[in-house]
Amino acid sequence: MKPGEFDAIVGGYHGDPFAILGPHQNGEGWVVRALLPQAAAASLRLPDDALIEMEKVHPGGLFAATVDEDPGKYRIQVDLQRGGTQIIEDPYRFPPLLSDHDIYLHAEGTNYEAWRSMGAHLTELDGVPGCRFAVWAPNAEMVSVAANFNQWDPHRHPMRRRNGGIWEIFIPGIKKGEIYKYFVRSHIFGVSELKCDPYGFASEVPPKQASMVWELGQHTWKDGWWMEHRERTNWLERPVSFYEVHLESWMKTPEGEPLSYRELASHLIPYVKRMGFTHLELMPPMEHPYAGSWGYQVVGYFAPTARFGTPDDFKYFVDQCHQHGIGVIVDWVPAHFPKDAHGLARFDGTACYEHEDPRMGEHKDWGTLIFNFGRNEVKNFLISNALFWLKEYHIDGLRVDAVASLLYLDYSRNAEDFVPNKYGGNENLEAIEFLRRFNEEAHKVPGAITIAEESTSFSGVSHPVYAGGLGFTMKWNMGWMHDMFAYFKSDPIYRKFNHHQITFSMLYAFTENFVLPVSHDEVVHGKSSLIGKMPGDEWQRFANVRAFLAYMYTHPGKKLLFMGSELGQYEEWNWQGQIRWDLQQYHFHQTLQEFVRELNFLYAAQPSLYEVDAHWKGFEWIDFHDLDASVISFVRRAKRFDDFLVVVCNFTPIVRRNYSVGVPSEGVYREILNSDMERFGGSGVENSEPLQARQGEVQARHHFISLTLPPLGVCVFRRVG
């Protein structure tokens, strides 16, 4: 025994507590030591119930007893200073728990199910129930578990250090629901504070911060048919319309409280089903300390936020979505994390999750930190986290936030504020490699998809990794969104000067597998709601929104609409409020909602609108040269060439009669959608009778139909018979 080792144990700075505490051979006998600051006296209770009094060998509460033979499965009888007696199991008599193989894979960065070994796991060891804790803190001199069961004393349960900087301990008697943190101490780096478990499966309700012991396997899934269907589905050839939702502000109770996960299952799911959306896309449901970050500043990467219920409640919500045929996508945020002291920031006193150099490790404009994608343990953490949601929570896909900030080292930085890569360029080579590996692993989960929010022209975002791409299933078409908003904000009288904005997207529409988004970012911070972007009086504004959405749903690409846009609420989204459900009583708002519903069902019913989204075979211009009238027309085709729709858009408030449009073939054409129908809030200018295609050269086609174009309207025609 080295001098001062007892002081180090009691003082909480001994780097190897298992070398002192627990049973150890001492010459020809054994000595058992236990740190029991709560004890007035203690005795060793051997397996045959014999009691051996323990000596207090340090005034800080270190006790010891000697026995002639291996004490085996002993327990300790504690006479408490406050009175009473306890019989406890000694955590320091149990062997190491993590296998050397797990530790090796963690250091290598390839343990892609790291949540099964890291974090807090209820288990039974030598017939003793308890909880196994494991955390990575490579530069700490001591890590301990602090919790209610030890009165948050950071000295009571120091952990065993394993190779690679993993700390672990099995603590008997811990049950589901116990709250805890890790006390991380490093005198060298000046850290001595409580940290949440990076792999914690549950947490307290914010603003409280502690992690919570939870059992993952308690929910009985009933979505087997959905999971089998998902595995067989190529979503690129299916109708996909996302309803983007911020759970806290979708709907409130009469008392103004957010709905719980189970209440959301009862209200949100029927609404999405009735509206015809195929998928829910949830803004980050992971635990986050500040609600005003909308979930994008995550602390609990493995925990659904406790604001709305337990992890099992969230599983119930996902399960119910699947049982009702609705897919669930969640926003996933590997681009940055907050500086909150109880989170990942300088976890062991050093930048072990982030970069030490702020030019690499910090987003100044967001006030957040950047993951070090070149570090194996960090890649291990993030990829494991992605697979965790796909496997443990049956999530159908991950939409990756702020991909552009991952791809470029100089993202939102001046030239002197970033460190070039090894070739002198601005690409973040380590992050690019991470994204490729993430996509490869995510797509090994049957039927899972990944979606990139990527705002630059980086090539091959949704191309396979083996073809040199990043490997995402789909990519948000941010260019289309910005062009569309710029076009529709302009008064119709000037739209002929901006005609390129409505057609430009077709120059690149098939370079990626695109999603056309109207996202939360576009209806907040002074950007106006969707209806608020539109010019004109109330009738024209709603007509513009209908035309916008009809063009969106007939344009190649999957669809995404942020909650509230379907109601035409004038207010920008407010995360502290809720959707203006009261607007449903008013004609224009109610009819717009009905129109969105009609669009979703039409979209799902017409293969020509979704089967060939990423190739020219699914789209043909009829005419885009009528600038003065601001009219465009095009054909959408399904895989079967003769299954097609003709779409004609009039983006001015002028009714145009006897307007000739070339069509692909002879026959009778029936109008199957008109955004100006009275039941959608329009003026009722329709083509109610079938139109017989006539022979004649119009727009380089041999047949044409003559129709009436409604004001600010979109018409869709299908050949019948």
N, C-alpha and C positions, 0 to 999 in steps of 0.2 A: 504494500500500500504506500503510495507516494504521499508526502506531506501535503496537506491542504486539499486532498481529494474529497474528504467529508464536507469541507467548507464549500467546495465547488458544487457538490450535489445539492446541499441545502440552499446555496445561493443561486442555483439555476444556471450555472454556466459550465457544467461538466459536459464535455462533448461525447462521452460514452457511458451513459448512466447504467446500462446493462452490465458493464464491467464491475460495478460496485453493488448495485441493488439486485435483489433476488438471491437464489441459491448459488454458492460457489464452494468448490473444494478448498479446504484449508488444512494443509498437511494431510493427516490421515482422517480428518473429519470434515464437516461441512459447516459453513456459516451462511445464515440467511439475514439479509439486511432489508429494511423497509423504511421509506420516507413517509412518516405519519405525523405531520405537524398538528393534526387535530386530536392526537392521542395524549391522554394523561399517562397511560400505561398500555402495554401490548404483550400478547403471548402468541407463540407459535402453536397452532393446532395441527397435529400430525394426522395422517390418514386414519390411524387407530383411535383418534380423539384424545390422544395424550397432549397435555398442555406444557409448553416450555416457555418460561418467562423470558421476555426479550429485554435486553439492557439498552437504556438510552445512551447512545454513544456520542451524540452531539446535541447541544441544547436546542438546535433548530428543529428537532423532531426526528432524527435518524435513530432507528432502533436496530438491534442485532441480537441473534441467538445462535448458539453453536449446538450441533447435533453430531452424533457419531456416524450416522449413515445418511445416505441420500434421503432428504425429507419427502421426496415424491410429490404427490398432489396435496400439499399442505395448504392451510388457510391461516388467516391471521385474525385473532380476537382482539378488538380494539376497545379499550375503556376510554370513552370520549371525555374531553375536558369539560364539555357542557353537561355531562351526565349521561348515563346509559351505556350500552354495549353494542358493538357491531361485530359480525363475523364476515370478513371480506376475502375475496380471492385476490391474490397478488399478481398484478399484471407482469411482474418481472420474473415470474417462473415459467413463462411461456416462450417457446422458441421463435426464431424469425419466421415470418409468414409469407412474404413475397418470394417467389422462386427466383433463382439466379437468371433464368431465362427471361422472365418478365422484366427484370432490371436491365438486362442486356438490351432487349428490344426497346425499352424506354430510352436508353442512352443512344441507341442507333436511330431512333426516330421512326420506328416501324411497328410499334405496338398500337395498332389502330383501333383497338378496343380497350384502351388504357383505363376507361372508367370501371372496368371489371376488377382492376387491381388497385387503382388509386382511389382516394376519397374515403368515405366512411361506409363500411359494410357490416350489417348485422350478420353474425355467424355464430357457430358453436365450435369450441376448441376443447378437446379432452373432456367432453361432456359439459362444458361450462358455456352458457350463453353470454354473448357480449358483442362488442363492436371492434372491428379492425379498422384502424386509421392509417392512411399513407399519404404523404405529401412530399413534393419536390422543393427543396430549398438548399441548393448546392453550396452556398457560401455562409450559411448560418452556423454558429458554434453550438447552438442548442435550439431545438424545437420541442414544444410540449403541447398537450391538449388542455385547454382551459374551458370549463363548462359549469353548469349548475351543480353537477354531481360532485365537483371538487371545490365548490364555492369560488370558482373563477380564479383559483390560485395557480399562477403559471409555473410554480415550482413542483407541484405534486406529481405530474405525469409526464416527465421528459421522455422523449421517444428514442428509439434505436436508429442510429445512422447506418445506412446501407451504401453500397457502391453507387456512384453517380449522384450522390447528394439526396437520395430518397430517405425519408424518415418514416418509421412505422412503429405501431404499438397495438396490442390487443388489450382492451380494457373490459374486464368482465362486468356484467350487470347492466350495461347500457341498453336502453330500449328505444324503439321508434318514437320520434318526437323530441328526443333530447337535443337541446341547442348547444352549440359549441363553436369555438374558434381555435386557431393555432396561435400560440405565442411564439414568435420568431425573435431570436436574440442573436445579435452579432456585434460584439464589442468593437471589433476592428472597423466595421462599416457604420457603426453608430446607430444601429436599429434595435429597438426593443419594444415591439408592439403586437397587438392582436390582429390577426388576419383571418378573413373568411377562407373557407376551403375552396380552392380553385375547381375541385371536382365535386363540390357539394351538390347533392341531389334535391335539396329543398332548403328553404330559408324562412326566417321570420318575416312577418309583414312589415314592409318599409313604413316609417323610417328606421325601424329596428334592423339590425344588420347581420345577426349571427346565422351561421349555417345550421341546418337541422338534419339529424339522422333520419333517413327514410329507407323504406324497403321498396325496391323497384318492381318486384314481380307480383304485386298484390292484385292488379287489375286483370280481370278475365276478358280478353278481347273477343268480340263477336263480329269482326269485320273480315272474316276469312274469304268470303266471296269477293269483296272489294280488292283485297290484296292479290288474289289470284287473277282477277280481271286486270288489275294494274300491271301485273307482270307480263301479260300478253298484249298490252296496248302500246302502240307507237303514237305517242302524244303529238308528234309533229304532223300526223295525218288525221288527227281528231279535232273536233271543236274544243277550244280552250278559251274560256272567258273567266278572268279572275275578278273577284269582288274584293278589293283591298280594304282592310278593316283595321282600325285602331280599337282594340277591345274596350279600353277604358271609356271611350267617348262615343261608341256606336249608339248605345241606349242607356239611360239611367233609370233607376227606380223612382217612384213618386217622391221619395225622400232625397233624391239627388245623388244616390250612391251608384257606382258602376255595377253592372250585372256580374254575378259569379259565373264561373265556367259552366256550371249546371244550368243556371238561368239562361246563359247564352245558347246552350244547346236547345232549350225550349223555345227561344225567340229568334235567334239569328238563323239557325238552320232552316226552319220553315220559310223564313223570308227569302233566303238565298235560293231555296228550292222553287218557291213560287215565282221568283224573278228570272229563273232559268240560267243562272250562272253555273258553270261547271266546277269552279274551284273557289275556295276562300284563300286569300293571301293575307296573312297576319303580320302586321308590323311587330317587331321583335317581342315574343312572349317570354324571353329569358329575364331573369331577375336583374333589375336596375334600380339604383338608389333614387334617382331623380326622375319623376314622372314627366317633367318638361322636356326630357331628352327623347320622349316618345318610344323609349326602349332601345335607342341606338347607342347608349353608353352602358354597356353590359358589365356587370360584376359577377353575377352567378351564371356562368356559361352553361352549366348542366342542370339548372333549376328553373322550372316555369315560375313566373312571378307569383308570389303568395298573395298579391292584391286581390285575386279573384278565386282563390281556393288552393287546394293541395295538388301535388303532382298527379294523384289518382283522379282528381276532378278534371284536370286538363286531359288526361287519357280518355276519360269518359266523353269529353267534348269531341275529341278527334274521332273516337269510335263511333259516336252518333253521326258525325259528318259522313263517315264512310258507309254506315248502314243506310244512309239516305242518298248515297250516290254522289257525294260531294268530296272532291279532293281538297287537301289542306297543304298549302305552301307556307313556310315561315321565312321571314327575313332573318338572315344570318350575318353577323357582323365581325369578320376577321380583320377589317381594315384599321380598327383602332380600339382603344379601351380607355376608360377614365382614370384620372389620377387619384381617386378616392383612396384614403389611407388604408381602408380595410380590404382593398381589392388587390389586383395583380401588380400595381405600381411598386417598383423596387421591393419586390416581395421578401427577399432575404437581406435587404440593405444594399443590394446591387441591382443593376438592370438585367435581371435574368430572363424576363419575358420581353422586354423592350431593348432598344439599342442604348448604349451609354451616351453616344454622341447625339445631342438633340437635333442635329441636322438629318439624322437618320431615324431617330426614335420619337419625334414629337410633331404633331400637327398643331402649329401655333394658332391657326385660325379657328380650330375646333376646340383647342384646349385639352387635347387627348394625346395618348401615347400610341406608338406604332409597334406592332409585334416584330421581333427579330426573326424573320423567316429563314435565316441561315442557320439557326440553332435547332438541332435535332429534337430536343425536348419540346420546343415551342411548336414545331410542325406536328409532333406527336399529339400534343394537347389539342390543337385546332382540328386536325383531321379526325381524331377520336371524337371530338365534340360534334362535328358534322354527322358522323355515322351514328352517334348516340341518338340524335333526334330522329334519324331515319329508321333506326332499328328499335329503339326502346319506346318511342312514341308514335311509330307508324306514320311519321310525316312523309308526305308524298314528294316533296321537293324543297330545295333551299334556294331562295333568291338572295344572292350575295350583294351586299350593299357596297357602294363606293369603290367599284373595281378599278376605276381609273386611278384612284389614289394609291392602289397597290402596284399598279403597273409602272408608274413613273416616279423616279427618285426626286424629280423637281416639281412634283405636283404641288401647286399653290405655293411655290417658293421662288425667290429671286435667284439669279445665277450663282451668287456667292454663298447661298444658303443650302446647297446640297452637295453631296459627295458623289461624283460620277462612279459608274461601275468600272470593273477592271479593264474594260475596253475603251473607257472614256465617254461612254454614252449615258443617257438619262434613264434607260430601262432598268427596272428593279429585277435583275436576273433571278435572285433568290425567291422573290415573291411570285414571279412567273412560273418557276419550277414548282413552287408550292401549289399554285392554282391548278397546274396540270395534274399533279399527284392527287390533289383533293378531288378533282373531277373523275379521275380514273377510279378511285376508291368508291366515290359516291355512286357511280354508275354500275358498280358491282352489286349494289342493293337492287333487287328486281323491281323494275318499273319506276325507280326514283329518277327525278329530273333536277337539273340545276339551271339557274337563270342568273344572268349577269346584268347588274345595273352599271353599264359602261358607257361613258359619254364622249369618248374619243373615237378616232378612226383606226384604232388598233386592229390589226388584221387577224382574222380567224378566231374570234372570240368563241363562236359556236361551232367551230370545226373540230373534228376529232384530234386528240393528242397525237395519234399515229400519223396524222396528215400535217403536223406542224402547228395545229391550233391549240387553244387553251382548253378545249374539251367541254365547254358548257353546252347544255341542251338548247338553250335559247338566250337571246340578248334583247334587252329593252332598246327600242328604236327611239333614242332621245332626239335625233335630228328630225324625224317625222313629227314628233310632238311639238317641238319648238316652231317648226315651219307652219304647222297647222294653226297653232295659237296666233302666230303673227298674221296669218292670212285672215282668220276669222275675226280678229280684233279690228280689222280695217272696215270702214264703211263700204258697203257693196258697190258704191259708185266708183271707188278706187281699186276694186279688186282686179280689174283688168290689167292694172299696172303691176300686180303682184302674182300674176297667174302661175309663174314658175314655182311659187311656194307650194301650190297644191299638187304639182306634178313632179317636183324634183325627186321625191322619195323613190320613184320608180326607176331612177338611174342606178340605185344601189339596193333595191328591195330584196334581191335574191343573193346578196353577198353573205348574209347571215340568216339564221333562223330567228326572225324578229317577233317580239311582242310589241304591240302598239299601246303605250301606257298613257293614261290620264291619272297621274299618281298624286299622293298626298303633298309632295313637294311643290306641285303646281297650283295648289289652292290655299296657300298660306303665305304669311310674311309679305302682304301687300300685292301679291300676284293676282288676287281676285279668285272667286269661285269660278266654276266652268260657265255658269250662266252669266256671271258678272263680267266675263271677258267679252261678251257679245255686244255689238252695237245695236242701236235702234230702240224702238219702244218695246213694251212688254211682249206684244205678239211677235215682233221680229226677233227679239232675243230668244224666245223659245223655239221659233222656227229655225234660227241659226244653230241652236244646240241640237235639234233633231237632225238637221242636215249634216252637222259635224259628226254625230254619232253614226248616222247611216253610212257616211263615207268611210268612217273608221271600221265599221263591221263588214263592209264589202271590199275594203282594201286588203291586200295580202298581209298576213301576220295574225298572231293570236291577240287577244284583247284583254285590257285591264282597265277597270273603272274604279276610282276611289269612292268610298261610301259618301252618300249625300249628293253626289253629282246626278244620280238618277232622279232626284227629287227637284232639282233646279233651285236649291237654296242659294240665296244671294249672299249670305254671310260666308266669309272665309271659314275654313275649318278651325275650330278651337278645341284643343285637346282637353280643356277643362269642362267643356259643355257636352252636348250630344247633337245628333242629327236633328234637324227641325222637322220632327215627325208631324207636328201640327199643320204643316203645309199640305198634307194629303187631303185636307178638306177643300182646298182651292183648285179650281178647274185646271189651270195651266200646269200646276205642279202634279196633280193627280194624273193628267193625261200624258205628261212626259214620263212619269214612272211606268205607265202602261206601255208607252212606246219602247222604252228600254227592255221591258219584258218581252215585247213582240220581237225586237231585234235578236235577243238571246235565243228565242225559240226558232225563229227563221234561220239563224246562223247554224244551230244544231241540226236543223232539218235538211239543209242544202249542202251536200258534199262538195259542190263547186266552190263554196266559201271557205273550206278548210282543208280539203285533201291535198291540194298542191299549193302550199303557201310559200315554198322556198325555191320555186323554179318558174321560168318564163312560160312553161306549158300551162300554168294555171291562170295566166293573165294576158289579155291582149288589149291594147288601146284601140278604140274605135275612132275617137277624135279628141285631141286636146289642144286644137288650134283656135277654137272659138273664144278668143280673148275678150272681145267686145261684149259678148253675152255672158261671159264667165260660166260657160257650160263645158263639162267634160263627159265623156262616155267611154265605157270599157266593157270587156267580157271577162267573166270569171268561169274557169272550167274545172271540172272534177277529173279524176283519173280517166274515167270514161269520156272520151273526147266529145261525144254528142250530148253530154250532160253539162249544160252551161246556163249562165244567167247574163242578162244584159242590164247594165247599171247606167243610169243617166242622172247627172247632178246639175242643178241650176242654182248657182250661188248668188243670185240677185233676187230682189223681191218683185220681179216682173214676170207675169204669166206669159209664156211663149206658146202660141197655138200653131198647130200644123208644123211642128218641128220635126225634121227628118233625121233619122238615125240609121246608119247602116247596120245590118245584122248578119250573123254568120251564115244563115241558111234560110230557105223559104219556110213557110208554115204560119201558124197562128201563135201570137204572143199575148200572154195574159199578165197583167200587172199583179204581182204578189206582195209588193210593199210600196207604199206611198207615204212619205213622211208628212204630207200635207192633209192627210185624212182628218175629218172632223173629230173622230174618236181619239186622235192623238193631239188635239188642240189646234189643228190646222184649219185652213179656209175651205177645204173640201174640193179642191181642184184635182180631179182624179181622171184616170183612164179606165172607166168602169167596164167598158165593153172590150172584148178581145180584139186585138189588132192583127189584121191580115198583112203579112209581109208582101210587099209589091216588088216586082222586078225593076231594076234600075241601078245605075252606078251612083252610089252615094258613099262618100268617104272611103273610096277604093274597095267597096263591097258591091256584090251583085244584087243584093236585096236590101230593102229598107222598110222601116215602119214610120208612120207619121203620127205623132202623139202631141199631147198637151203637157208642157212642163209647168209644174206648179211653182209658185213663188218660194224662193229659199227652200226648195224641195229636192228630194232624191227619190227616184222611181226605180224599182227593180222588176224586170220582166223575165218570165220563163216561157220557153216554147212548149206548147201543149199539143197533145194528140200525136 
